[in-house]
Amino acid sequence: MEGYCLKDKKKVEIKDAQQVTMKNGKLATKGVCPICGTTIYKIGKAS
């Protein structure tokens, strides 16, 4: 799954992706950027 890294300013493949539920009940994907190690969130159901 791809996400946008704010530090690198480009789309990257999310490493160690996990599906999480946010406080408002919506689903999101949480993972790590393989380049810089920053946490990446992608809102929406993981495919």
N, CA, C and O atoms as a CHARMM CRD file, in Angstrom:
* protein
*
  188
    1    1 MET  N      0.83800  -1.17700   0.00000 PROA 1      0.00000
    2    1 MET  CA     0.00000   0.00000   0.00000 PROA 1      0.00000
    3    1 MET  C      0.88300   1.23900   0.00000 PROA 1      0.00000
    4    1 MET  O      1.89300   1.28700   0.70200 PROA 1      0.00000
    5    2 GLU  N      0.50700   2.22700  -0.77700 PROA 2      0.00000
    6    2 GLU  CA     1.27200   3.46000  -0.87900 PROA 2      0.00000
    7    2 GLU  C      0.68400   4.55100  -0.00700 PROA 2      0.00000
    8    2 GLU  O     -0.52900   4.62600   0.19200 PROA 2      0.00000
    9    3 GLY  N      1.56100   5.39400   0.50900 PROA 3      0.00000
   10    3 GLY  CA     1.16200   6.56200   1.27700 PROA 3      0.00000
   11    3 GLY  C      2.09000   7.71200   0.95700 PROA 3      0.00000
   12    3 GLY  O      3.10900   7.52500   0.29200 PROA 3      0.00000
   13    4 TYR  N      1.74600   8.90200   1.42600 PROA 4      0.00000
   14    4 TYR  CA     2.54300  10.09700   1.14200 PROA 4      0.00000
   15    4 TYR  C      3.38100  10.43700   2.36200 PROA 4      0.00000
   16    4 TYR  O      2.83900  10.64900   3.44700 PROA 4      0.00000
   17    5 CYS  N      4.68800  10.49200   2.19800 PROA 5      0.00000
   18    5 CYS  CA     5.60100  10.86100   3.27400 PROA 5      0.00000
   19    5 CYS  C      5.74900  12.38300   3.26800 PROA 5      0.00000
   20    5 CYS  O      6.19300  12.95900   2.27500 PROA 5      0.00000
   21    6 LEU  N      5.38300  13.03100   4.36500 PROA 6      0.00000
   22    6 LEU  CA     5.46800  14.48200   4.45500 PROA 6      0.00000
   23    6 LEU  C      6.90600  14.96800   4.55400 PROA 6      0.00000
   24    6 LEU  O      7.21000  16.08200   4.12700 PROA 6      0.00000
   25    7 LYS  N      7.79000  14.15600   5.10600 PROA 7      0.00000
   26    7 LYS  CA     9.18900  14.54400   5.23600 PROA 7      0.00000
   27    7 LYS  C      9.91800  14.47900   3.89300 PROA 7      0.00000
   28    7 LYS  O     10.68200  15.38000   3.54900 PROA 7      0.00000
   29    8 ASP  N      9.67400  13.40100   3.13400 PROA 8      0.00000
   30    8 ASP  CA    10.32200  13.21100   1.83200 PROA 8      0.00000
   31    8 ASP  C      9.55600  13.88700   0.69800 PROA 8      0.00000
   32    8 ASP  O     10.09800  14.06700  -0.39200 PROA 8      0.00000
   33    9 LYS  N      8.31300  14.25800   0.94200 PROA 9      0.00000
   34    9 LYS  CA     7.43800  14.91000  -0.04100 PROA 9      0.00000
   35    9 LYS  C      7.25100  14.07100  -1.30800 PROA 9      0.00000
   36    9 LYS  O      7.33100  14.58100  -2.42500 PROA 9      0.00000
   37   10 LYS  N      6.99700  12.76200  -1.10600 PROA 10     0.00000
   38   10 LYS  CA     6.68900  11.89100  -2.23100 PROA 10     0.00000
   39   10 LYS  C      5.95400  10.65000  -1.75700 PROA 10     0.00000
   40   10 LYS  O      5.94600  10.33400  -0.56700 PROA 10     0.00000
   41   11 LYS  N      5.33000   9.94400  -2.70900 PROA 11     0.00000
   42   11 LYS  CA     4.62500   8.71500  -2.38900 PROA 11     0.00000
   43   11 LYS  C      5.63200   7.58800  -2.20600 PROA 11     0.00000
   44   11 LYS  O      6.56900   7.43700  -2.99000 PROA 11     0.00000
   45   12 VAL  N      5.42000   6.80400  -1.16000 PROA 12     0.00000
   46   12 VAL  CA     6.29600   5.66900  -0.88400 PROA 12     0.00000
   47   12 VAL  C      5.45000   4.47000  -0.48900 PROA 12     0.00000
   48   12 VAL  O      4.28900   4.62500  -0.10900 PROA 12     0.00000
   49   13 GLU  N      6.01800   3.28900  -0.57700 PROA 13     0.00000
   50   13 GLU  CA     5.36300   2.07000  -0.13300 PROA 13     0.00000
   51   13 GLU  C      5.42000   2.02200   1.40100 PROA 13     0.00000
   52   13 GLU  O      6.49800   2.14500   1.98300 PROA 13     0.00000
   53   14 ILE  N      4.27100   1.84400   2.05000 PROA 14     0.00000
   54   14 ILE  CA     4.22200   1.83600   3.51500 PROA 14     0.00000
   55   14 ILE  C      4.80000   0.51900   4.02900 PROA 14     0.00000
   56   14 ILE  O      4.37700  -0.55800   3.60900 PROA 14     0.00000
   57   15 LYS  N      5.76600   0.61400   4.93700 PROA 15     0.00000
   58   15 LYS  CA     6.41800  -0.54300   5.53800 PROA 15     0.00000
   59   15 LYS  C      5.72300  -0.84800   6.86700 PROA 15     0.00000
   60   15 LYS  O      5.35100   0.08100   7.58400 PROA 15     0.00000
   61   16 ASP  N      5.54100  -2.11300   7.20800 PROA 16     0.00000
   62   16 ASP  CA     4.89000  -2.56000   8.44600 PROA 16     0.00000
   63   16 ASP  C      3.49100  -1.95900   8.59400 PROA 16     0.00000
   64   16 ASP  O      3.14200  -1.45400   9.66100 PROA 16     0.00000
   65   17 ALA  N      2.69300  -2.01200   7.53000 PROA 17     0.00000
   66   17 ALA  CA     1.35500  -1.41700   7.53700 PROA 17     0.00000
   67   17 ALA  C      0.41200  -2.19300   8.45700 PROA 17     0.00000
   68   17 ALA  O      0.36800  -3.42300   8.43800 PROA 17     0.00000
   69   18 GLN  N     -0.34300  -1.43700   9.26500 PROA 18     0.00000
   70   18 GLN  CA    -1.34100  -2.00500  10.17200 PROA 18     0.00000
   71   18 GLN  C     -2.62300  -1.20500  10.02400 PROA 18     0.00000
   72   18 GLN  O     -2.58900   0.01600   9.87100 PROA 18     0.00000
   73   19 GLN  N     -3.76200  -1.90200  10.07100 PROA 19     0.00000
   74   19 GLN  CA    -5.03500  -1.20900  10.00900 PROA 19     0.00000
   75   19 GLN  C     -5.42000  -0.79100  11.43200 PROA 19     0.00000
   76   19 GLN  O     -5.41500  -1.61000  12.35100 PROA 19     0.00000
   77   20 VAL  N     -5.75300   0.48800  11.60000 PROA 20     0.00000
   78   20 VAL  CA    -6.12400   1.02000  12.90600 PROA 20     0.00000
   79   20 VAL  C     -7.46300   1.74900  12.79500 PROA 20     0.00000
   80   20 VAL  O     -7.88500   2.13000  11.70400 PROA 20     0.00000
   81   21 THR  N     -8.12600   1.93800  13.94400 PROA 21     0.00000
   82   21 THR  CA    -9.36000   2.69700  14.00000 PROA 21     0.00000
   83   21 THR  C     -9.08100   4.00600  14.71400 PROA 21     0.00000
   84   21 THR  O     -8.53600   4.01600  15.81800 PROA 21     0.00000
   85   22 MET  N     -9.45700   5.11700  14.07800 PROA 22     0.00000
   86   22 MET  CA    -9.23000   6.43000  14.67500 PROA 22     0.00000
   87   22 MET  C    -10.30000   6.71100  15.72800 PROA 22     0.00000
   88   22 MET  O    -11.25500   5.94600  15.86500 PROA 22     0.00000
   89   23 LYS  N    -10.14200   7.80700  16.47100 PROA 23     0.00000
   90   23 LYS  CA   -11.07700   8.16000  17.53300 PROA 23     0.00000
   91   23 LYS  C    -12.50700   8.32600  17.04100 PROA 23     0.00000
   92   23 LYS  O    -13.45200   8.01900  17.76900 PROA 23     0.00000
   93   24 ASN  N    -12.67600   8.80800  15.81500 PROA 24     0.00000
   94   24 ASN  CA   -14.01500   9.02300  15.27400 PROA 24     0.00000
   95   24 ASN  C    -14.62600   7.75700  14.68100 PROA 24     0.00000
   96   24 ASN  O    -15.73800   7.80500  14.15700 PROA 24     0.00000
   97   25 GLY  N    -13.92800   6.63400  14.75300 PROA 25     0.00000
   98   25 GLY  CA   -14.45200   5.35800  14.29600 PROA 25     0.00000
   99   25 GLY  C    -14.08400   4.98800  12.87600 PROA 25     0.00000
  100   25 GLY  O    -14.37500   3.87200  12.44500 PROA 25     0.00000
  101   26 LYS  N    -13.45400   5.88000  12.13200 PROA 26     0.00000
  102   26 LYS  CA   -13.07200   5.58600  10.76100 PROA 26     0.00000
  103   26 LYS  C    -11.78200   4.76600  10.73200 PROA 26     0.00000
  104   26 LYS  O    -10.95800   4.83500  11.64400 PROA 26     0.00000
  105   27 LEU  N    -11.63300   3.99000   9.66000 PROA 27     0.00000
  106   27 LEU  CA   -10.45000   3.14700   9.51300 PROA 27     0.00000
  107   27 LEU  C     -9.31000   3.92000   8.86200 PROA 27     0.00000
  108   27 LEU  O     -9.53500   4.81700   8.05000 PROA 27     0.00000
  109   28 ALA  N     -8.09900   3.56400   9.22700 PROA 28     0.00000
  110   28 ALA  CA    -6.90000   4.16700   8.65500 PROA 28     0.00000
  111   28 ALA  C     -5.79700   3.11400   8.62300 PROA 28     0.00000
  112   28 ALA  O     -5.88900   2.08000   9.28500 PROA 28     0.00000
  113   29 THR  N     -4.77100   3.38900   7.85600 PROA 29     0.00000
  114   29 THR  CA    -3.59800   2.52800   7.78500 PROA 29     0.00000
  115   29 THR  C     -2.41800   3.28400   8.36000 PROA 29     0.00000
  116   29 THR  O     -2.17200   4.43600   8.00200 PROA 29     0.00000
  117   30 LYS  N     -1.69000   2.63400   9.25300 PROA 30     0.00000
  118   30 LYS  CA    -0.54000   3.24800   9.90500 PROA 30     0.00000
  119   30 LYS  C      0.68400   2.40700   9.58300 PROA 30     0.00000
  120   30 LYS  O      0.63700   1.17700   9.62100 PROA 30     0.00000
  121   31 GLY  N      1.78200   3.08600   9.26400 PROA 31     0.00000
  122   31 GLY  CA     3.00900   2.36800   8.94000 PROA 31     0.00000
  123   31 GLY  C      4.20800   3.27700   9.04600 PROA 31     0.00000
  124   31 GLY  O      4.14200   4.35200   9.64200 PROA 31     0.00000
  125   32 VAL  N      5.31400   2.83200   8.45800 PROA 32     0.00000
  126   32 VAL  CA     6.58000   3.55500   8.55000 PROA 32     0.00000
  127   32 VAL  C      7.11300   3.78600   7.14300 PROA 32     0.00000
  128   32 VAL  O      6.98900   2.92300   6.27400 PROA 32     0.00000
  129   33 CYS  N      7.70900   4.95700   6.92500 PROA 33     0.00000
  130   33 CYS  CA     8.36200   5.26200   5.65400 PROA 33     0.00000
  131   33 CYS  C      9.66900   4.46400   5.58200 PROA 33     0.00000
  132   33 CYS  O     10.47100   4.52100   6.51400 PROA 33     0.00000
  133   34 PRO  N      9.89600   3.72200   4.49000 PROA 34     0.00000
  134   34 PRO  CA    11.12500   2.92900   4.38200 PROA 34     0.00000
  135   34 PRO  C     12.38600   3.77600   4.18400 PROA 34     0.00000
  136   34 PRO  O     13.49300   3.29000   4.41500 PROA 34     0.00000
  137   35 ILE  N     12.23400   5.03100   3.76000 PROA 35     0.00000
  138   35 ILE  CA    13.39200   5.88400   3.49400 PROA 35     0.00000
  139   35 ILE  C     13.87200   6.58100   4.76100 PROA 35     0.00000
  140   35 ILE  O     15.05100   6.50500   5.10700 PROA 35     0.00000
  141   36 CYS  N     12.94100   7.27400   5.46400 PROA 36     0.00000
  142   36 CYS  CA    13.36000   8.10500   6.59700 PROA 36     0.00000
  143   36 CYS  C     12.88200   7.58800   7.95400 PROA 36     0.00000
  144   36 CYS  O     13.35800   8.06400   8.98500 PROA 36     0.00000
  145   37 GLY  N     11.95200   6.62600   7.98300 PROA 37     0.00000
  146   37 GLY  CA    11.49100   6.06600   9.24600 PROA 37     0.00000
  147   37 GLY  C     10.36500   6.84000   9.92200 PROA 37     0.00000
  148   37 GLY  O     10.00100   6.53100  11.05600 PROA 37     0.00000
  149   38 THR  N      9.80700   7.84200   9.24100 PROA 38     0.00000
  150   38 THR  CA     8.71200   8.62700   9.78200 PROA 38     0.00000
  151   38 THR  C      7.42200   7.82300   9.73900 PROA 38     0.00000
  152   38 THR  O      7.21800   7.02600   8.82300 PROA 38     0.00000
  153   39 THR  N      6.54500   8.02400  10.72700 PROA 39     0.00000
  154   39 THR  CA     5.25000   7.36100  10.74200 PROA 39     0.00000
  155   39 THR  C      4.35600   7.96000   9.66600 PROA 39     0.00000
  156   39 THR  O      4.29200   9.18000   9.50900 PROA 39     0.00000
  157   40 ILE  N      3.65800   7.08800   8.91700 PROA 40     0.00000
  158   40 ILE  CA     2.75500   7.50100   7.85200 PROA 40     0.00000
  159   40 ILE  C      1.35200   7.00900   8.19800 PROA 40     0.00000
  160   40 ILE  O      1.16600   5.85700   8.58800 PROA 40     0.00000
  161   41 TYR  N      0.36300   7.90400   8.05000 PROA 41     0.00000
  162   41 TYR  CA    -1.03600   7.54200   8.19300 PROA 41     0.00000
  163   41 TYR  C     -1.71400   7.74800   6.86500 PROA 41     0.00000
  164   41 TYR  O     -1.48600   8.75200   6.19000 PROA 41     0.00000
  165   42 LYS  N     -2.55900   6.79000   6.48300 PROA 42     0.00000
  166   42 LYS  CA    -3.37700   6.93700   5.29300 PROA 42     0.00000
  167   42 LYS  C     -4.80500   6.66100   5.72000 PROA 42     0.00000
  168   42 LYS  O     -5.13000   5.55800   6.16000 PROA 42     0.00000
  169   43 ILE  N     -5.65400   7.66400   5.58900 PROA 43     0.00000
  170   43 ILE  CA    -7.04100   7.53100   6.01800 PROA 43     0.00000
  171   43 ILE  C     -7.80100   6.74600   4.95700 PROA 43     0.00000
  172   43 ILE  O     -7.64600   6.99000   3.76100 PROA 43     0.00000
  173   44 GLY  N     -8.61300   5.81200   5.40000 PROA 44     0.00000
  174   44 GLY  CA    -9.41100   4.97800   4.50500 PROA 44     0.00000
  175   44 GLY  C     -9.08900   3.51100   4.72800 PROA 44     0.00000
  176   44 GLY  O     -8.04800   3.15600   5.28100 PROA 44     0.00000
  177   45 LYS  N    -10.00100   2.67900   4.28600 PROA 45     0.00000
  178   45 LYS  CA    -9.85400   1.24400   4.46800 PROA 45     0.00000
  179   45 LYS  C     -8.71200   0.70000   3.61300 PROA 45     0.00000
  180   45 LYS  O     -8.57700   1.06100   2.44400 PROA 45     0.00000
  181   46 ALA  N     -7.90300  -0.15600   4.19300 PROA 46     0.00000
  182   46 ALA  CA    -6.79200  -0.77400   3.46600 PROA 46     0.00000
  183   46 ALA  C     -7.34600  -1.80800   2.49700 PROA 46     0.00000
  184   46 ALA  O     -8.25400  -2.56500   2.83700 PROA 46     0.00000
  185   47 SER  N     -6.80000  -1.83500   1.30100 PROA 47     0.00000
  186   47 SER  CA    -7.27900  -2.78800   0.30400 PROA 47     0.00000
  187   47 SER  C     -6.48600  -4.06800   0.33500 PROA 47     0.00000
  188   47 SER  O     -6.75800  -4.98200  -0.44300 PROA 47     0.00000
